Amino acid sequence: MTPQMIDKATKLAEKNNYVNVEFKLAEIEELPVEDNSVDVIISNCVINLSIDKASVFKESYRVLKHNGRMMISDIVLTRELPDFIKNSMEAYANCISGALLKDEYIKAIKDAGFRDINIIGEKVYPFDLLSCDPVVAEFLEDNKVEEAQLIEIASTILSIQVAARK
C-alpha cells in the first residue's frame, strides 16, 4: 500500500463510522502489530509479490489471534514458467513470475502453522487478461511469444482463494 491508499482507506472508514479497523503502512513480511492481536487477515493478490512468501505466512500467523482467520486470493502456478518469464520484471509486476507452484504455496501456509487450510475457489487465469494488458502485450511482442505459446503459459496460471485458521 502507499501512503495515499492508507489515507483513502482511513477516510472511508471514518466516513462509514468503522471504528474497529486500522490501516498501517508496513512491509508485509514485518507487520508493526503485536503478537496475537488480529482477528482476520484478508489479502488480494499481494503475497505473490513478496520475494519471501514463507515469511509473510509466518508473520500472518504471528499476528493472528488464536482461531483467527486468514482469507487469501492469489496467483499460483500448476507448473514452472519458462525462464524468459520467470526472469522478467514486467511479468513480476503483473503478479505472474513471482508466483509459487500451488503445492508449494499451500505447504508454506501449513509450515507457518495454519490449520483448516481450504482452497475455496480456483480457476485458470483468463487468457484475455494476459493478451489484452498493454504491458503484457509489449512484453510478449518483445519476446516474440506466439499465441499458442501464450495460451500454454496462461493455462499454468491459477487464481486461487484460500481460507485458513490459526
C-alpha positions in Angstrom: 0.0 0.0 0.0 1.0 3.6 -0.5 0.5 6.5 1.9 -2.2 7.7 -0.4 -4.0 4.4 -0.2 -3.8 4.4 3.6 -5.2 8.0 3.7 -8.1 7.0 1.4 -8.9 3.9 3.4 -8.8 5.8 6.7 -11.1 8.5 5.3 -13.6 5.8 4.0 -13.5 4.1 7.4 -14.2 7.4 9.2 -17.0 8.3 6.7 -18.7 5.0 7.3 -18.1 5.0 11.0 -16.0 1.9 11.1 -14.3 2.0 14.4 -12.8 -1.5 14.5 -10.3 -1.1 11.6 -6.8 0.3 11.4 -4.6 0.9 8.5 -0.8 0.9 8.7 2.0 1.3 6.2 4.5 -1.5 6.5 6.3 -4.3 4.8 4.1 -7.4 4.6 7.0 -9.6 6.0 7.3 -7.4 9.1 4.0 -6.1 10.4 4.0 -3.4 13.1 1.4 -5.3 15.1 1.6 -7.1 18.4 1.5 -10.9 18.5 -2.0 -12.5 18.7 -3.7 -9.1 18.1 -5.5 -9.5 14.7 -8.9 -11.3 14.1 -8.8 -11.6 10.3 -6.3 -11.2 7.6 -7.5 -10.5 4.1 -5.1 -10.5 1.1 -6.0 -9.9 -2.5 -3.2 -10.7 -4.9 -0.4 -9.3 -2.8 1.6 -12.2 -1.3 2.8 -13.4 -4.7 4.7 -10.0 -5.0 6.7 -10.8 -1.9 10.1 -12.5 -2.5 9.8 -14.3 0.8 6.3 -15.8 0.9 7.1 -18.1 3.8 7.9 -15.1 6.0 4.6 -13.5 5.0 2.7 -16.6 6.2 4.8 -16.8 9.4 4.2 -13.1 10.1 0.5 -13.6 9.5 0.4 -16.5 11.9 2.3 -14.5 14.5 -0.2 -11.5 14.5 -3.4 -13.6 14.3 -5.3 -14.3 17.5 -6.0 -17.9 18.4 -8.6 -19.3 16.0 -8.1 -16.1 13.8 -8.8 -16.4 10.1 -6.8 -15.8 7.0 -8.5 -15.3 3.6 -6.3 -15.0 0.6 -6.9 -14.6 -3.2 -3.7 -15.0 -5.1 -2.0 -16.3 -8.2 -0.2 -19.7 -8.2 1.2 -22.0 -10.9 0.5 -25.5 -11.9 4.0 -25.9 -13.4 7.1 -23.8 -13.8 7.1 -20.9 -16.2 9.6 -20.5 -19.0 12.8 -18.8 -17.9 12.2 -15.7 -20.0 9.0 -15.0 -18.0 10.4 -16.1 -14.6 13.3 -13.6 -15.0 11.1 -10.7 -16.2 10.4 -7.7 -14.1 7.3 -6.9 -16.2 5.9 -10.4 -15.5 6.7 -10.0 -11.8 4.9 -6.7 -11.6 1.9 -8.3 -13.3 1.8 -10.9 -10.5 2.9 -13.8 -12.6 6.6 -14.5 -12.4 6.7 -14.3 -8.6 4.0 -16.9 -8.2 4.8 -20.2 -6.5 3.7 -23.6 -7.6 0.3 -24.3 -6.0 1.5 -27.1 -3.8 4.5 -25.0 -2.6 2.1 -22.1 -1.7 -0.2 -24.4 0.3 2.8 -26.0 2.0 4.2 -22.6 3.0 0.8 -21.8 4.7 0.9 -25.2 6.5 4.5 -24.8 7.5 3.7 -21.4 9.1 1.4 -23.3 11.5 -2.0 -22.7 9.9 -4.7 -25.4 10.1 -8.1 -26.0 8.4 -6.5 -24.9 5.1 -9.1 -25.0 2.3 -8.9 -23.9 -1.3 -12.4 -22.4 -1.6 -12.0 -21.3 -5.2 -9.7 -22.0 -8.1 -9.8 -21.0 -11.8 -7.4 -20.8 -14.6 -6.2 -17.2 -15.1 -8.2 -15.8 -18.0 -6.2 -15.8 -21.3 -7.8 -12.5 -22.4 -6.4 -10.7 -19.2 -2.9 -11.6 -20.4 -3.4 -10.9 -24.0 -5.2 -7.5 -23.5 -2.9 -6.0 -21.0 -0.7 -3.4 -22.8 2.3 -4.1 -20.6 2.0 -7.8 -21.2 1.3 -7.3 -24.9 4.6 -5.3 -25.3 6.5 -7.9 -23.3 5.1 -10.7 -25.4 5.9 -8.8 -28.6 9.5 -8.1 -27.4 10.0 -11.8 -26.6 8.3 -12.9 -29.8 5.7 -15.1 -28.0 3.3 -16.7 -30.3 -0.4 -17.1 -29.4 -0.2 -20.8 -29.0 2.7 -20.4 -26.5 0.8 -17.7 -24.7 -2.3 -20.0 -24.4 0.1 -22.7 -22.9 1.6 -20.2 -20.5 -1.8 -18.9 -19.4 -3.0 -22.5 -18.7 -0.3 -22.8 -16.0 -1.6 -19.7 -14.1 -4.3 -20.2 -11.5 -6.2 -17.7 -9.4 -7.0 -19.4 -6.0 -8.8 -18.4 -2.9 -7.6 -19.9 0.3 -9.1 -19.9 3.8 -7.1 -21.0 6.9 -7.2 -20.7 10.7 -4.6 -20.2 13.3 
